[in-house]
Amino acid sequence: MQLKLIALLVSAAAAQAIGDTRHKLLPPRLRANGQAGLDAQLSSRQLEASKAESGCSDGTITTTAPKSNIFAGLTDDEFADTTAFLHQQKFLNLTAVSNATAYVSSRPQRILQLTEKPCSWDNIIVTIDLLQPNKSDAINYLDNGAPAPPRYAHATVQFGATLEPYVQEYQVGPLPITNQSAVTELNYIYNSGKGKQRIYNADAASIATFQYQVGTQVANITSRLINGTAIGSATDTLLIGGNDPVIHELNRTVQWNQFYAINTGFAVDETLLPTGLEFKTDITGRDPSKWSVIGWYYGGQFWPTTRAFMTAANSPDFKSLGLAVDGSFGSTDSQGAQLPHDDLYPPTALQPQGTRYAIDMEQQYVEWMGFSFYIGFTRDTGMQLHNVEYQGQRVIYELGLQEALAHYASIDPLQSATAYLDSYYGFGPSSFELVQGFDCPAYATYVNASFYTQEASHTHANAICLFEYDPGYPISRHIASDYTTVSKHADLILRSVATVGNYDYMFEYAFHIDGSIHVTVRASGYIQGAYYAENEEYGFHIHDVLSGNMHDHVLNYKLDLDVLGTKNSLMRSNVVPATVQYNWSPGVPRNTMKVERDFITNENDAQINWDYNGATTYTVVNKDQKNQYGEYRGYTVTPGSSANWATNHLYAVQQHDSEPRSAYPYNNQDTNKPAVDFGKFINGESLDQEDIVLYFNLGMHHLPQTADLPVTVFTTAQSSMLIIPQNYIDYNPSKATIHNVRVNFNNGVVTDIDTFGTVVPQCQLDFGSVAANLSGYTGEIITPKYPYDPSAAQVANPGAA
């Protein structure tokens, strides 16, 4: 198929004026440097592209990062050396994962993925990641020419050889490992006083065995009532899943468990197949012989013992309320009547002259239209941004996900007790390869992501994408009596998708040429549905025996803004109605509105909920830096839509190196005794010209309905936050683009078209050459680190052990 790009004709004079036009539209800081300043900002590839009058290209602009990426994850050698060094520490008494009993992962996947079996009675390395440098050290390196901070590994060790298993965090380094390196407890970043957490799922393999014993005891009943068994046999048609996190009540550890039908097709859709039959277990301690069943639930009825349940279930009048049966409703394949004209290929974005952003792939550093930033990636929280600069000034030191909560409601006990904290499972391991042409445009730049678990590094190829695109509407326009002017809109998108259990989260950072940054999360994947019986108050009845029970998604983000330095304040601007009698309107009061400005001066007052009508905005400013009109220069945060974290939408706190994260993956083990308690961040400290960190929330209430089957759609389940310059620049920076047009007309006749030097490329394109090639989809690359054997790297299915 041939597609011809038809060029707009421009005069030779206009083509020659490209450089002059660009120079005139430069911001003052660059304009003062003349053409030399422009050339310093643009690579030779960009200059050639701006001056070319014809031709297409698929080239990528490369650049060299001004500094090494001190936020980048550990290298393969650092992973391997840290693992070996930990095994040399006799006080840890470590067992190699390959030799550990019943071990697959000490952070199991969500409900129903029972192939994951945490370690039992061994001490093992759970994870290793980069210990992020303290901001004070990083700033000294980035701004003041100091040496790069020493690199340290952050290791999580699980101690299973005890009646009360726990994890302890360690600092390992400096790296590379030398005789100066050491392993020390990492406690200072945990405000409980110690980087240690008691864990309650060390015996998951034994818990699964116990569940199957219960299933065997009631097999005759489950066969009759819900048409299947879960006895640990290869012929089972049911499986058993327990609520997460476990419940701590009356000094006991308990869990609700439900029978689910096993999928019969290719689609792994068991979360759509609850049977409604549940039992409660007391799993206190590590001796399975002392565990017991302490309750049963079905159809709104509760029985305190297995004997009582079996007696009721065997009575003649005890009836099944309906069976969970798999079918096409759970399939993600195309189905149903074909849409009109859907046989035609849909519109597809093109990048006719290659990238307009520059990337240093080794350092994970990107430059685009005055922005620059470093990409980071961690096992717990996935993709992060660091040292985001705009027009040569850092505006953000750090931006990234901290935690994701999914909290469920239902009359059914398992759902009612479910409140996932997903950093426990890890957004790194869940960020799998993106599907080119679907998750991101085929022309995007794709970046690999790596993490460590089970004493091996795992690489997910093409797990992050970077691309520029036209969102389909201009960034600005205006029409007057004799002309129309419109400016093209192009955004730079950084995106990844993490599939945590049944849900797929799409994480996105969008950079705009007006200097703003939009943070967006979207949700898709399978819902975790409840059984329909007696659940009317908690959700819609959406399939045969399935209720779309309500739940909340709340995702907490850290935003460390540095506006013209690290000494900042939080300004509040509030639009208020007012009735004013002006001197020019004697005796006639006017209804109007005013803006009231003040500063939030301490953390206690910076626990913020958004106004319903958006009347109040919050801006991080530097009081010592005003623009030429006397206004504070700053960056405003305002929600596209948001949700609560703890009790509020937005928090501002003073930055401390000892408070790098608002959450901790193992907080889910005992939410009443967290190692990181975000509430302790708020202790009345000053926010007046201090280094301020914001924590904001994205999320949504989700009340699933029939259109959420088989999977939820991104279009309705999304939330965003806008980070917008306010009086930061003395002009509209988007006007610097030459991709602008002014059409002059008079009485229906176009008299002039000014394209400001834009030259549309002329070429023929074989559409097949830019279509996605999905045959190279990789999955996951696993490289053993203990013993380290790069030659033993193997490709596996995503999530394989």
Secondary structure, DSSP 8 states (H G I E B T S, - for coil): -EEEE------HHHHHTHHHHHHHTS-HHHHTTHHHHHHHHS-HHHHHHHH--S--B---EE---SS--TTS---HHHHHHHHHHHHT-GGG----GGGSTT-S-SS--STT-TT-----S-EEEEEEEEE---HHHHHHHHHH------EEEEEEEEE-SSSS-EEEEEEEEEES--TT-EEEE--TT-TTSSSEEE-S-TTHHHHHHHHHHHHHHTHHHHHHHSS---SS-TT-SEEEEE-SS-EEETTEEEEEEEEEE---SSS--GGG-EEEEEEEEE--SS-GGG-EEEEEEETTEEESSHHHHHHHHTSTT----------GGG--S--SS--TTTTS-------TB--SSEEETTTTEEEETTEEEEEEEETTTEEEEEEEEETTEEEEEEEEEEEEEEEE--SSHHHHT-EEEGGGT-TTTTB----BTTTB-TTSEEEEEEEEETTEEEEEEEEEEEEEE--SS-SEEEE-SSEEEEE---EEEEEEEEEETTEEEEEEEEEETTS-EEEEEEEEE----EE-TT-GGGEEEEETTEEEE-EEEEEEEEEEE-SSSS-BEEEEEEEEEEEE--TTSTT--EEEEEEEEEEE-BGGG-EE---TT--EEEEEEEEEEE-TTS-EEEEEEEEEE---BTTBSEEEEE--TT---S--GGGGG-TTS-SS-GGGG-S--B-SSB-EEEEEEEEEEE---GGGSSSB-TTTSEEEEEEEEESSSSS-GGGG-S-EEEEEEETTEEEEEE-TT-----EEEEGGGGS--GGG---EEEEEBTTB-GGG-EEE-TT--
